């Protein structure tokens, strides 16, 4: 996502609806923001008219528009700090992959788009989540296999730092498909691959099949990262 050249006065808007309207315009327009954020057209219209934003919805809209959550909620005098593609002392840029969790990832899918850069509070990443911004990415959920924990359209903040313990919800690539599943140690050197929706059976794989890094084909299950935070789609 590219920077939007704007005079400082264009960002000096007095309230959240005005800032949201400005951000939507500069973030690619109404239809683009609806698609990126997962917020329904009717809900976005209400927010633009002045309906109070929940903090999780505000965060999703801020990410979709390429502005900082702090600017959207509270306003700021620094236009450059609010626009995706730039960062200041309070924000970091992370990669956002506009792909669903069953559409492939990176080198495993030639049609996967290049990541966009979105700004996020450095304090939130480091102090609240304990994450290194350089090892953090964002993508979204598709399908219903992780319901009710996660739903289609939810955005995930993923920690890609390598770790020894395979426990908790992870993003992984298996057979060229991007998956979001809960992992748990099984019996005799295996790992259980669990869908929180009980309609989907639990699977089990030898721990030797798991590895971190870029997908390399074969029967390997490549761990992309551990899910650290979820931004829930409310509509």
trRosetta pair geometry for C-beta under 8 A, 3 or more apart (Angstrom, degrees):
i j d omega theta_ij theta_ji phi_ij phi_ji
1 27 7.7 -11 -158 -147 137 69
1 28 7.9 -86 -131 -46 108 117
1 66 5.0 -144 131 -93 152 142
1 84 4.9 24 89 101 130 132
1 85 6.1 -131 93 -48 79 108
1 116 4.5 49 -14 -158 93 119
1 117 6.5 -128 43 50 89 68
1 118 7.6 54 29 -75 136 67
2 85 6.3 38 -161 -73 25 162
3 80 7.8 0 -147 -134 130 76
3 83 5.4 80 -138 131 78 139
3 84 7.7 -156 -92 82 58 56
3 85 4.6 -128 -62 85 81 141
3 86 6.4 56 -100 -28 121 107
4 26 4.2 -74 -27 -164 178 110
4 83 5.9 -149 32 -133 86 137
6 10 4.4 -109 -178 67 107 138
6 11 6.2 97 123 -40 133 99
6 26 6.8 -32 -57 -108 138 141
6 79 5.8 -138 82 -179 110 147
6 83 7.9 160 21 -66 121 138
7 10 5.0 106 63 -10 76 101
8 11 6.1 -67 -165 38 43 103
8 12 6.7 46 143 -32 73 105
8 77 7.5 19 -166 -177 115 71
8 79 5.5 -146 -115 -17 61 128
9 12 5.4 -50 -149 22 43 118
10 22 6.9 152 157 -149 83 128
10 79 7.5 59 69 -114 88 143
11 19 7.9 45 -162 -124 68 86
11 22 6.8 150 -113 148 54 154
11 71 8.0 -41 -173 -169 118 126
11 76 7.8 -32 149 75 125 72
11 79 4.2 176 -5 -98 158 102
11 82 6.7 151 -150 43 140 149
12 77 7.7 23 -94 -120 92 65
13 18 3.6 -159 172 126 124 118
13 19 5.0 177 76 -68 125 64
13 21 7.8 -168 -157 55 164 97
13 22 5.6 -165 -23 -18 150 141
13 75 7.4 -147 71 -115 67 112
14 18 5.8 59 44 33 65 153
15 18 5.1 93 56 14 70 103
15 19 7.0 -136 102 -3 34 92
15 50 7.9 9 128 -117 138 87
16 19 5.7 -59 -142 41 31 109
16 20 5.9 33 159 -22 67 108
16 53 6.3 -140 167 5 146 122
16 58 8.0 -61 -154 -118 127 120
16 72 6.8 54 -139 163 84 69
16 73 6.6 3 -103 -126 112 38
17 20 5.6 -54 -143 38 29 112
17 21 6.3 32 156 -21 64 105
17 47 7.0 178 -108 151 79 58
17 48 5.7 99 -154 -166 93 34
17 49 6.7 -94 -131 89 139 6
17 50 4.9 -44 -53 -81 144 58
18 21 5.7 -51 -148 34 30 112
18 22 6.4 29 153 -17 63 106
19 22 5.6 -56 -149 39 32 112
19 23 6.1 32 153 -20 67 108
19 67 7.9 -173 165 139 102 165
19 71 6.9 -170 -169 143 137 81
19 72 5.6 168 124 -137 127 50
19 75 6.4 -139 -73 -90 144 78
20 23 5.6 -55 -143 38 31 111
20 24 6.2 34 156 -22 65 104
20 47 6.0 -106 155 137 168 106
20 48 6.0 -137 103 -98 120 64
20 53 7.8 162 -73 -57 142 141
20 61 6.6 -5 -135 150 105 142
20 65 7.8 -144 -148 -56 58 161
20 72 6.5 65 -79 -153 74 100
21 24 5.8 -51 -147 33 29 112
21 25 6.6 30 154 -18 61 106
21 48 5.6 93 -78 -142 91 98
22 25 5.9 -56 -154 35 30 112
22 26 6.3 11 157 -4 66 112
23 26 6.0 -66 -143 48 29 100
23 27 5.5 27 159 -23 68 119
23 61 7.5 92 104 150 137 96
23 62 7.4 -52 -177 -117 159 52
23 65 3.8 39 157 172 107 152
23 66 7.6 -178 -166 57 93 66
23 67 4.7 -77 -127 -7 124 143
23 72 6.4 -11 -37 -101 160 101
24 27 5.7 -60 -133 40 24 110
24 29 6.9 33 157 -159 80 15
24 30 6.0 38 168 -85 124 55
24 33 5.0 -71 -132 -16 86 160
24 44 7.7 113 -105 -175 143 122
24 48 7.4 -32 -1 -92 154 118
24 65 6.0 -72 -76 -107 42 118
25 29 6.8 30 -129 -91 38 50
26 65 7.2 65 75 -176 83 95
26 66 7.6 -110 115 65 93 112
26 83 7.4 -79 139 -116 136 105
27 32 6.7 -166 122 100 82 120
27 33 5.6 72 98 -79 126 106
27 36 7.9 -115 154 43 120 151
27 64 6.5 77 165 126 147 68
27 65 3.5 -107 -62 -145 154 60
27 66 5.2 167 -116 21 95 97
27 67 7.3 -86 -69 -18 118 95
27 84 7.9 76 -117 10 90 122
28 32 3.4 -75 117 93 118 162
28 33 6.5 156 67 -46 95 74
28 36 7.8 93 55 -15 140 136
29 32 5.0 88 63 13 77 108
29 33 7.0 -154 95 -7 36 92
30 33 6.2 -66 -150 37 24 105
30 34 6.4 26 157 -20 64 107
30 41 7.7 57 165 -128 108 91
30 44 7.2 142 -154 124 86 144
31 34 5.7 -52 -148 33 32 114
31 35 6.5 30 155 -17 64 106
32 35 5.9 -61 -154 37 30 109
32 36 6.2 19 156 -13 67 111
32 64 8.0 160 129 170 77 101
33 36 5.8 -56 -138 42 33 106
33 37 5.6 14 170 -7 69 118
33 39 7.6 -20 139 50 87 111
33 44 6.9 129 107 -131 113 148
33 61 7.0 38 -177 -144 115 78
33 64 5.0 104 -147 134 72 124
33 65 5.9 15 -115 -76 119 78
34 37 6.6 -67 -134 45 18 97
34 39 6.4 -103 -129 75 57 73
34 40 7.2 22 -150 -165 103 18
34 41 5.5 2 -118 -75 144 72
34 44 6.0 -99 -89 -13 88 153
36 63 7.7 -150 146 110 112 83
36 64 3.7 142 105 -139 115 99
36 98 7.1 -60 -119 -119 86 114
37 44 7.7 116 69 -83 141 119
37 60 4.8 107 -157 143 89 99
37 61 5.3 24 -123 -92 147 54
37 63 7.4 138 -105 71 80 88
37 64 3.7 -63 -63 -39 90 157
38 60 6.5 -68 48 178 99 142
38 140 7.5 160 -50 -139 130 137
38 153 3.7 124 -135 -173 139 114
38 154 7.7 -77 51 -62 177 24
38 155 7.7 -158 6 -36 134 92
38 233 4.1 -71 137 -121 141 119
38 235 7.2 152 139 66 75 75
39 43 5.1 -118 -180 87 91 121
39 44 5.1 110 120 -61 118 93
39 47 7.6 -20 173 2 148 142
39 57 6.5 88 -96 -157 121 100
39 60 6.5 146 -42 106 104 125
39 61 6.3 6 -15 -76 148 95
39 64 7.8 -123 10 7 108 161
39 233 7.8 -148 -67 -148 48 80
39 234 7.5 14 -109 54 76 89
39 235 5.7 58 -146 48 49 124
40 43 4.6 89 58 9 86 103
40 44 6.9 -154 90 -6 43 86
40 235 4.1 -103 -7 141 103 130
41 44 5.8 -57 -145 38 30 110
41 45 6.4 35 155 -23 65 104
42 45 5.7 -51 -152 32 31 115
42 46 6.7 32 150 -19 63 103
42 235 8.0 -152 63 -171 89 146
43 46 5.6 -53 -153 34 36 112
43 47 6.5 34 151 -17 68 103
43 51 7.9 -105 -164 76 63 151
43 57 7.8 -109 156 -152 131 141
43 234 7.6 155 -147 92 165 102
43 235 4.8 -136 -17 -51 152 169
44 47 5.6 -53 -148 37 36 110
44 48 6.3 36 153 -19 67 106
44 61 7.8 147 -115 -109 94 122
45 48 5.7 -57 -149 37 30 112
45 49 6.4 26 153 -16 64 109
46 49 5.7 -61 -150 39 32 110
46 51 4.0 16 149 -5 95 145
47 50 7.8 169 -171 26 28 10
47 51 5.2 -74 -85 61 43 97
47 53 5.7 57 -134 -80 115 95
47 57 7.6 -151 -86 137 143 128
47 61 7.4 -140 134 -79 164 163
53 57 5.4 -139 -165 86 85 107
53 58 4.2 94 143 -67 132 99
53 61 7.3 -85 -141 24 138 141
53 73 7.6 -126 74 -100 129 86
54 57 4.5 82 60 12 89 106
54 58 6.7 -155 89 -9 42 87
54 234 6.9 100 48 -50 143 163
55 58 5.5 -52 -144 37 32 115
55 59 6.4 37 154 -24 64 102
55 73 7.8 13 -120 -91 77 143
56 59 5.6 -49 -150 31 33 114
56 60 6.7 32 152 -17 63 102
56 231 5.8 167 -166 -154 89 73
56 232 5.6 10 161 44 147 85
56 234 7.0 121 95 -41 114 117
57 60 5.7 -53 -150 35 35 110
57 61 6.3 31 153 -14 67 107
57 234 5.6 -51 -77 18 107 135
58 61 5.8 -58 -147 41 31 108
58 62 6.1 35 154 -23 66 107
58 69 6.2 94 128 -145 100 93
58 72 5.9 168 -174 111 100 130
58 73 5.9 57 173 -70 152 101
59 62 5.6 -52 -145 34 30 113
59 63 6.4 30 156 -17 64 104
59 69 5.2 -8 -106 -100 69 131
59 231 5.5 -132 103 -128 119 127
60 63 5.9 -53 -149 36 31 110
60 64 6.2 29 154 -18 64 109
60 155 6.2 162 -115 5 92 133
60 231 5.1 156 -74 153 92 129
60 233 7.2 116 -117 -97 163 61
61 64 5.6 -55 -143 39 32 112
61 65 6.0 22 160 -12 67 111
61 72 6.9 149 97 -157 104 159
62 65 6.1 -63 -142 44 26 103
62 67 5.2 -97 -152 78 76 78
62 68 6.4 -17 -174 144 127 15
62 69 4.4 -159 28 -82 175 62
62 71 7.7 136 -134 58 116 86
62 72 4.7 -124 -90 -7 105 147
63 66 7.7 29 179 -71 28 34
63 96 6.8 146 -180 -99 108 151
63 118 5.0 28 -149 -166 78 150
63 120 7.6 14 -95 -78 97 97
63 138 7.1 -110 -157 138 141 165
63 155 6.7 127 83 -175 162 173
63 231 7.4 154 5 47 148 175
65 72 7.6 118 57 -86 140 128
65 84 7.8 171 113 -18 49 116
66 83 6.1 18 132 -167 103 57
66 84 2.8 -86 -160 1 96 122
66 85 7.0 14 -172 -9 124 88
66 116 7.7 -90 -93 158 109 127
66 118 6.3 -120 -116 -118 60 74
66 119 7.4 77 -173 11 57 92
67 71 5.3 -101 169 73 108 126
67 72 5.6 118 105 -54 122 99
67 82 4.7 1 -150 169 91 88
67 83 6.4 -24 -99 -94 68 37
67 84 6.9 -78 -51 -31 32 80
67 119 7.4 -40 176 51 18 117
68 71 4.5 93 64 4 92 100
68 72 7.0 -161 93 -7 49 85
68 76 7.4 23 63 -1 126 147
68 81 6.5 -19 -12 137 141 82
68 82 5.1 -104 19 -127 94 57
68 90 7.9 58 -148 102 154 109
68 91 5.6 -99 -103 -87 125 145
68 119 5.1 -55 -80 105 82 124
68 120 7.8 162 -127 -101 76 21
68 121 7.3 97 -159 -63 104 73
69 72 5.7 -57 -147 37 34 111
69 73 6.1 17 162 -6 70 112
69 120 7.7 35 -4 -132 108 59
69 121 6.7 -58 43 -31 113 107
70 73 6.4 -67 -143 46 24 98
70 74 5.6 -35 -178 37 65 113
70 76 6.5 58 118 -50 99 124
70 90 7.2 -16 10 129 161 138
70 121 6.8 105 -32 -81 111 109
71 74 7.1 -79 -118 60 15 71
71 75 6.4 33 -160 -132 55 18
71 76 4.5 -68 -106 11 86 113
71 81 7.2 160 -58 100 126 89
71 82 3.8 53 -58 -116 172 115
72 82 8.0 139 -42 -154 66 111
76 79 7.9 173 96 -66 96 33
76 81 6.3 -81 129 75 152 118
76 82 5.8 171 56 -61 125 113
78 81 4.0 36 115 14 121 116
78 82 6.7 150 97 -20 71 87
78 88 6.6 20 137 -47 155 155
79 82 5.8 -65 -156 34 36 110
79 83 6.6 26 156 -22 71 109
80 83 6.2 -60 -148 30 33 107
80 86 4.8 -74 171 121 83 164
80 88 7.5 106 102 -56 92 106
81 86 6.5 -105 -98 112 29 110
81 87 7.2 46 -137 -160 68 24
81 88 4.1 -25 -112 -12 114 126
81 90 7.3 46 -169 50 132 103
81 91 6.4 139 -171 17 89 131
81 119 7.7 144 173 -168 57 164
82 119 7.8 -162 -165 58 23 152
83 86 5.6 48 75 28 87 110
83 119 7.7 96 97 -8 26 136
84 93 7.7 109 -160 -124 68 99
84 116 7.0 18 157 157 142 106
84 117 5.7 155 173 98 94 77
84 118 5.2 -42 -123 -116 120 48
84 119 5.6 -150 -106 -8 58 89
85 93 7.3 59 -116 -116 16 136
85 117 5.3 109 -89 77 52 124
86 93 7.8 173 92 -66 7 123
86 119 7.2 -17 75 -70 52 132
87 91 4.6 -138 -146 95 84 92
87 92 5.8 38 -143 -121 148 22
87 93 5.0 -117 -46 -32 128 91
87 119 5.7 170 -96 -120 82 107
88 91 5.8 58 43 30 67 93
89 122 7.7 -90 154 26 43 146
90 121 6.5 -37 158 -136 84 73
90 122 6.1 -161 176 25 32 103
90 123 6.9 -26 -158 -12 76 104
91 119 4.4 19 169 -175 137 108
91 120 6.4 141 -155 68 86 24
91 121 6.1 -61 -104 -100 69 34
91 122 5.9 -177 -127 -23 12 88
92 119 7.1 151 75 -149 30 63
92 120 6.0 -32 63 65 79 77
92 121 7.8 17 18 122 82 14
92 122 4.6 104 -25 -86 101 87
92 125 6.2 -50 37 18 135 152
92 133 3.6 -76 162 -140 160 155
92 136 7.9 77 109 52 134 128
93 117 4.6 -1 -171 -170 117 111
93 118 7.0 147 -148 70 65 28
93 119 5.8 -40 -91 -92 65 62
93 120 7.9 128 -109 18 21 76
93 133 7.6 85 55 168 39 123
94 117 7.3 143 67 -149 27 62
94 118 6.2 -30 62 63 77 80
94 120 5.8 -11 9 17 117 124
94 125 7.9 158 -51 -94 133 145
94 133 6.1 -122 -73 -166 96 80
94 136 4.8 -54 -124 99 134 95
94 137 6.0 -177 170 -108 104 33
94 138 6.0 92 113 -12 121 99
94 157 7.9 35 119 -138 166 91
95 115 3.6 16 -167 153 102 158
95 116 7.4 129 -157 66 56 36
95 117 6.7 -43 -98 -96 47 57
95 137 4.7 -26 72 -123 95 92
95 138 7.1 -175 96 28 50 71
96 115 5.9 140 60 -166 37 91
96 116 4.9 -29 63 66 99 88
96 117 7.2 148 14 -114 90 8
96 118 4.6 49 -27 -6 130 119
96 137 7.3 161 -87 -173 31 71
96 138 4.5 -20 -109 71 77 107
96 139 7.2 154 -162 -79 56 48
97 105 7.0 39 163 -134 165 81
97 106 7.9 -68 -112 -53 146 71
97 112 7.1 -11 -163 -178 114 110
97 113 7.4 155 -156 72 67 82
97 115 5.0 -55 -77 -100 66 91
97 137 6.5 25 -9 171 103 120
97 138 7.2 -179 22 87 68 53
97 139 4.4 -15 63 -94 101 102
98 113 5.6 -6 56 57 101 133
98 115 8.0 151 -3 -127 72 49
98 116 6.7 47 -30 0 107 113
98 140 7.8 19 -144 5 42 117
99 103 4.8 -143 -171 75 95 119
99 104 6.7 -92 -168 71 144 64
99 105 6.6 173 91 -95 153 62
99 109 7.6 132 -138 71 148 148
99 112 5.5 -16 -77 -137 144 95
99 113 7.1 -178 -56 32 93 84
99 139 6.0 -27 62 -148 80 117
99 140 7.4 -180 84 41 38 87
99 178 6.9 88 127 24 123 162
100 103 4.6 88 55 -10 82 116
100 140 5.9 -49 -110 88 54 99
100 141 7.3 10 -157 135 75 17
100 142 3.4 41 -180 -36 120 133
100 143 7.9 117 164 -11 118 82
100 152 7.9 1 -143 -148 118 89
100 178 7.7 157 107 75 51 125
101 139 6.7 122 -75 125 80 119
101 140 6.7 -127 -29 101 88 50
101 141 5.1 -14 0 -131 133 44
101 142 5.0 -171 41 25 76 80
101 143 7.0 -99 75 25 101 105
101 156 7.9 56 -72 9 126 138
101 171 7.0 -114 -132 -128 108 100
101 178 5.1 -124 -164 119 49 105
101 179 6.6 71 163 -138 98 16
101 180 4.7 -27 -169 -15 152 108
102 142 5.0 -100 13 76 101 123
102 143 5.7 80 -31 -25 137 125
102 177 6.0 -6 -156 -170 63 103
102 178 6.1 -139 -92 68 17 79
102 179 7.2 48 -97 -88 68 55
103 109 6.6 88 140 -151 66 172
103 112 7.2 138 122 -96 97 88
103 142 7.1 77 -22 8 95 152
103 178 6.4 -18 51 32 48 120
104 108 5.1 -158 -159 100 89 92
104 109 2.3 82 145 -46 150 143
104 111 7.3 91 60 57 146 82
104 112 5.3 -128 105 -59 106 114
104 173 7.8 44 -148 -126 50 113
104 176 6.4 -22 -109 168 95 76
104 177 6.8 -68 -78 -118 56 37
104 178 5.7 150 -125 -18 3 103
105 108 5.5 32 58 41 64 116
105 109 6.4 85 15 13 23 111
105 112 6.4 102 -137 -112 17 159
105 139 7.7 -40 -112 -94 108 166
105 171 7.6 123 -85 157 160 115
105 173 5.5 -126 44 -77 118 118
105 178 4.3 107 -32 -86 107 120
105 215 7.1 120 75 -18 95 125
105 224 6.1 -59 148 -83 161 146
106 109 7.3 94 61 35 31 79
106 112 6.2 -65 -42 88 13 156
106 214 6.2 -113 120 -134 144 92
106 215 7.0 154 77 15 107 100
107 214 5.4 40 26 -174 130 117
107 215 6.0 -162 76 54 93 90
108 112 7.7 57 65 -19 67 141
108 173 5.1 -170 -41 -158 165 146
108 176 5.0 175 179 -139 105 60
108 177 7.9 -123 144 -28 137 17
108 178 7.4 150 77 -56 138 82
108 215 4.0 30 -67 53 113 153
108 222 8.0 -172 -59 48 134 139
109 112 4.3 93 87 -33 104 106
109 176 6.9 117 -68 -177 79 89
109 178 7.8 -58 -17 -26 134 107
115 137 7.2 -88 -123 -143 150 109
118 138 6.6 -37 44 36 134 143
120 124 6.5 -96 160 67 93 124
120 125 6.2 91 114 -47 115 113
120 133 7.7 177 70 -125 104 106
120 136 8.0 -95 61 114 144 140
120 157 7.9 130 -149 -113 168 128
121 124 3.8 80 82 4 112 109
121 125 6.7 176 94 -9 62 81
122 125 5.8 -56 -149 38 34 109
122 126 5.9 13 162 -3 70 114
122 133 6.2 -47 -120 -54 81 137
123 126 6.3 -65 -136 49 25 96
123 127 5.1 -15 -177 18 68 122
123 128 7.2 64 134 -11 67 97
124 127 7.1 -49 -98 52 13 86
124 128 4.8 -26 -156 29 53 130
124 129 6.7 36 150 -2 65 104
125 128 7.3 22 -23 50 8 88
125 129 5.6 -49 -151 50 38 116
125 131 4.6 -81 -177 69 85 104
125 132 7.8 -11 149 132 117 2
125 133 5.3 77 117 -77 163 81
125 136 6.1 -99 -143 -28 128 168
125 157 8.0 -144 -110 -177 87 141
126 129 7.5 26 -10 56 7 74
126 130 7.0 35 -170 -114 36 23
126 131 6.7 -104 -83 60 38 55
126 132 7.7 53 -99 -94 82 37
126 133 7.5 -44 -54 -35 90 90
127 130 7.8 7 -167 -66 7 52
129 157 7.0 -59 -132 113 166 140
129 159 7.8 -169 152 -64 116 118
129 228 5.0 74 -168 157 122 129
129 229 5.8 -69 -103 -39 133 123
130 228 8.0 -148 60 -149 79 133
131 135 7.0 -141 -176 76 86 91
131 136 5.0 69 158 -75 133 125
131 157 7.5 -112 -34 151 170 117
131 159 5.3 -132 -119 -99 108 106
131 161 7.9 -171 -144 -7 72 122
131 228 5.9 78 -66 161 128 177
132 135 4.5 49 78 24 105 107
132 136 6.8 -178 84 -27 50 94
132 159 7.9 92 36 -143 74 94
132 161 6.3 91 32 -62 117 128
133 136 5.5 -64 -144 26 35 120
135 159 6.3 37 122 -162 103 65
135 160 4.9 -142 -179 61 81 83
135 161 4.4 53 154 -57 157 83
135 225 7.8 158 161 -116 88 131
136 157 6.3 -6 -170 -175 110 92
136 158 6.9 148 -157 76 58 49
136 159 6.1 -27 -101 -100 75 54
136 160 7.0 -171 -86 9 22 89
136 228 7.7 -59 -126 30 104 141
137 157 7.9 163 85 -155 35 49
137 158 5.1 -23 66 63 82 103
137 160 6.1 48 3 -33 106 122
137 224 7.9 -68 53 159 137 111
137 225 6.9 149 37 17 103 155
138 155 5.9 11 -176 178 109 104
138 156 6.6 165 -150 82 60 50
138 157 5.6 -26 -97 -99 87 57
138 158 6.9 165 -93 13 31 85
139 155 7.4 -179 101 -151 21 66
139 156 5.8 -15 65 55 67 98
139 158 6.7 0 20 -7 94 132
139 171 7.1 98 51 -123 130 157
139 178 7.9 -83 142 168 158 149
140 153 6.4 -27 -172 -149 122 23
140 154 6.6 153 -155 82 72 42
140 155 5.3 -43 -96 -99 78 58
140 156 6.9 158 -107 9 23 84
141 146 6.8 -94 -153 51 134 130
141 150 4.9 -165 -109 156 166 119
141 151 6.6 119 93 90 137 26
141 152 5.8 -134 109 -114 88 33
141 153 6.7 -34 64 36 85 26
141 154 4.5 16 21 55 124 91
141 155 7.8 -129 -1 -69 83 18
141 156 6.4 95 -48 -31 91 112
141 180 6.0 -63 -117 27 91 157
142 152 5.3 37 -139 -128 41 94
143 146 7.7 84 97 11 92 82
143 152 6.2 140 29 -81 20 103
144 147 4.8 -22 -169 -6 78 124
144 151 7.4 4 -116 -134 68 64
144 152 6.7 -45 -68 -32 66 103
144 197 5.8 72 137 -67 80 163
144 199 7.9 18 110 50 109 132
145 180 8.0 151 76 72 106 80
145 181 7.6 -33 120 -95 124 83
145 195 4.1 -75 173 -143 95 126
145 196 7.6 109 140 40 56 66
145 197 5.2 -130 -158 35 33 121
145 199 7.9 -116 -119 70 61 94
145 200 4.8 19 -140 -17 96 161
146 149 5.3 -74 162 65 89 101
146 150 4.1 7 109 51 124 103
146 151 7.9 -133 85 -61 87 30
146 169 7.6 72 -141 -135 136 127
146 180 5.8 -44 -38 104 149 106
146 181 7.3 -146 -80 -103 108 42
146 182 7.6 133 -124 -26 100 93
146 195 6.3 -111 -77 -155 53 70
146 196 4.9 55 -156 29 54 108
146 197 6.4 -67 -39 -14 6 94
147 150 6.9 -100 -77 71 45 47
147 151 5.8 56 -97 -92 94 73
147 196 6.6 -161 75 91 25 103
147 197 4.7 46 57 -75 79 111
148 151 7.5 -5 -152 -60 50 96
148 196 7.0 -106 35 128 46 123
148 197 7.7 113 -26 -84 49 77
149 169 7.4 -167 137 -80 145 146
149 182 8.0 74 41 -54 166 121
149 196 4.5 60 4 55 118 176
150 154 5.0 -122 -160 47 86 153
150 156 7.5 2 -131 -74 140 111
150 169 7.8 127 -25 -158 133 155
150 180 6.7 -55 76 121 160 141
150 196 7.5 115 21 35 80 138
150 230 6.1 -133 -105 -130 97 146
151 154 5.4 109 59 -29 63 110
151 232 7.1 57 36 -152 106 85
151 233 6.1 -116 90 51 108 103
152 233 7.3 -49 99 43 49 149
153 233 3.5 25 110 -47 114 166
154 230 5.3 -4 173 -170 127 104
154 231 6.4 160 -167 78 70 53
154 232 5.4 -26 -115 -119 103 44
154 233 5.2 -116 -70 -5 53 91
155 230 7.2 145 78 -161 50 53
155 231 4.1 -5 59 54 101 112
155 233 7.8 112 -12 -53 73 86
156 171 7.0 146 110 -57 150 125
156 180 7.0 -175 -48 -116 164 141
156 227 5.1 -62 -162 -130 121 104
156 229 7.3 149 -159 81 51 52
156 230 5.7 -21 -103 -105 68 70
156 231 7.7 -142 -64 22 25 76
157 227 7.5 102 72 -160 51 61
157 228 5.2 -62 102 66 95 96
157 229 4.1 10 43 55 119 99
157 230 7.6 -135 18 -65 78 28
157 231 7.5 82 -25 -20 93 95
158 171 5.4 -24 -126 9 144 134
158 224 6.6 5 160 118 146 102
158 225 4.1 108 162 89 101 129
158 226 6.9 155 -159 74 70 32
158 227 5.8 -41 -103 -98 75 52
158 228 6.7 152 -119 8 20 87
159 225 5.2 180 82 -177 40 114
159 226 4.9 -18 60 61 100 88
159 227 7.9 177 17 -94 80 4
159 228 4.7 80 -24 -41 106 124
160 224 6.3 -56 -114 161 96 62
160 225 3.8 -72 -88 -80 55 125
161 225 7.5 70 24 -130 46 100
162 212 4.6 120 -115 127 97 172
163 226 7.0 -6 27 -23 134 133
166 170 7.0 -39 -154 -32 82 153
166 183 4.7 -69 158 134 93 143
166 185 7.2 124 74 -70 87 72
166 191 5.5 -23 104 -125 140 138
166 207 7.4 -179 27 -133 143 97
166 210 6.2 -3 -82 154 156 166
166 223 7.2 -128 -113 -84 106 147
167 183 6.2 -118 -102 96 23 89
167 184 6.2 57 -127 -111 74 52
167 185 6.7 -28 -82 -23 100 88
168 182 6.9 -86 170 -143 23 74
168 183 6.7 -2 56 51 38 84
168 226 5.8 43 93 -153 124 112
168 227 7.2 -149 144 50 103 81
169 180 6.6 21 179 178 103 88
169 181 7.1 -168 -144 106 68 23
169 182 5.1 -42 -90 -93 70 68
169 183 7.6 147 -107 10 20 74
169 226 7.1 106 82 -163 55 67
169 227 4.2 -32 101 39 106 124
170 180 7.5 -170 93 -145 36 54
170 181 6.6 -20 60 66 76 67
170 182 7.8 118 14 -121 72 23
170 183 5.3 5 11 -6 121 122
170 223 5.7 -44 177 -140 137 98
170 224 7.5 147 171 51 86 70
170 225 6.8 -173 -152 101 78 30
170 226 5.3 -47 -101 -103 78 55
170 227 6.6 -150 -92 -8 22 83
171 178 6.8 -6 -173 -171 96 94
171 179 7.2 161 -154 84 50 48
171 180 5.4 -23 -98 -97 70 76
171 223 7.7 104 81 -165 54 57
171 224 4.3 -48 103 63 100 117
171 225 5.5 10 46 55 104 72
171 226 7.9 -157 15 -83 75 11
171 227 6.5 108 -30 -58 89 88
172 178 7.7 158 85 -152 35 51
172 179 5.3 -23 66 63 82 96
172 180 8.0 148 21 -92 70 30
172 181 6.8 -46 28 33 115 102
172 210 8.0 -57 -134 -132 138 92
172 221 5.6 16 169 172 133 90
172 222 6.2 158 -163 81 77 47
172 223 5.1 -39 -103 -103 95 48
172 224 6.1 -167 -94 5 32 83
173 176 6.9 1 -179 -124 102 13
173 177 6.8 157 -152 73 64 34
173 178 5.7 -31 -96 -94 77 56
173 179 7.2 155 -98 15 25 82
173 215 4.2 -65 98 -81 149 124
173 221 7.4 171 80 -160 48 49
173 222 4.6 -8 54 58 97 103
173 224 6.5 85 -20 -43 91 105
174 177 6.1 -30 69 59 65 86
174 179 5.9 -6 21 2 104 133
174 221 4.7 -7 -91 -117 100 85
174 222 7.6 -178 -68 24 52 67
176 215 7.2 117 -101 164 47 155
176 217 7.8 17 -63 -107 89 65
178 224 7.6 7 -136 -17 95 148
180 227 6.9 58 -152 -55 108 136
181 193 5.0 15 145 -170 151 85
181 194 6.3 141 178 59 93 45
181 195 6.3 -58 -127 -76 92 61
182 193 7.7 135 73 -165 51 40
182 194 4.1 -41 74 71 101 104
182 195 7.5 168 23 -83 94 15
182 196 6.3 88 -13 -55 130 87
183 191 5.6 -11 -163 177 103 115
183 192 6.9 144 -158 76 48 59
183 193 6.4 -15 -101 -102 71 57
183 194 7.2 180 -81 18 20 89
184 191 7.1 145 72 -165 34 67
184 192 4.5 -19 65 58 89 111
184 194 6.2 26 7 -13 111 129
185 190 7.9 116 -173 85 52 53
185 191 6.4 -50 -112 -111 38 65
185 192 7.4 15 86 11 12 91
186 189 8.0 -24 78 82 89 23
186 190 3.6 -42 74 91 127 96
186 191 5.7 -164 2 -96 101 8
186 192 4.5 127 -69 -41 102 84
186 204 5.2 85 -96 -139 168 112
187 190 6.1 7 60 37 49 110
189 206 6.4 10 127 -150 96 75
189 207 5.2 -109 179 16 70 114
189 208 7.5 20 163 -23 115 89
190 204 4.9 27 163 177 135 104
190 205 6.4 155 -158 78 87 27
190 206 5.8 -60 -106 -100 74 37
190 207 6.2 -152 -114 -32 18 80
191 204 7.1 163 79 -153 38 61
191 205 5.7 -23 59 64 88 80
191 206 7.9 28 15 126 82 11
191 207 5.3 107 -28 -90 101 74
191 210 6.2 34 11 -35 154 141
192 202 5.6 -6 -171 178 104 119
192 203 7.4 147 -160 81 55 42
192 204 5.4 -30 -102 -99 59 81
193 202 6.8 154 75 -166 52 65
193 203 4.4 -16 59 67 108 94
193 204 6.9 -168 14 -80 81 27
193 205 6.3 37 -22 1 119 106
194 202 5.0 -11 -106 -117 71 100
195 198 7.8 173 98 -80 90 22
195 199 7.8 -65 112 65 132 64
195 200 3.6 -1 66 81 155 128
195 201 7.7 56 31 59 115 21
195 202 7.2 -151 23 -85 72 56
197 200 5.4 63 84 10 93 102
205 209 5.1 -78 160 52 117 138
205 210 7.2 119 104 -47 120 93
205 221 6.1 81 115 -13 164 146
206 209 5.2 101 72 -11 82 100
207 210 5.8 -51 -164 23 51 113
209 219 6.0 -67 -134 125 117 90
209 220 5.8 -179 -174 -129 69 42
209 221 5.0 58 130 9 100 96
210 220 7.7 125 -107 -168 16 74
210 221 5.1 -33 -97 75 64 101
210 222 7.9 150 -155 -95 52 21
210 223 6.1 40 -173 -32 97 108
211 216 8.0 -23 77 24 139 116
211 220 5.7 -30 23 -165 114 121
211 221 7.5 138 22 74 65 52
211 222 5.8 -31 74 -112 81 65
211 223 6.9 -158 95 16 29 87
212 222 7.3 96 -140 -165 15 70
212 223 4.9 -40 -99 67 65 103
213 216 7.8 17 99 -26 110 109
213 222 6.4 -83 70 -156 60 110
213 223 8.0 54 12 63 44 69
214 222 6.9 -28 130 -172 18 151
215 220 7.4 163 -150 90 65 112
215 222 4.5 -154 -94 26 63 155
216 220 6.0 23 61 46 88 150
216 222 6.9 127 11 -73 73 134
217 220 7.1 65 84 31 29 105
227 230 6.9 24 173 -61 119 90
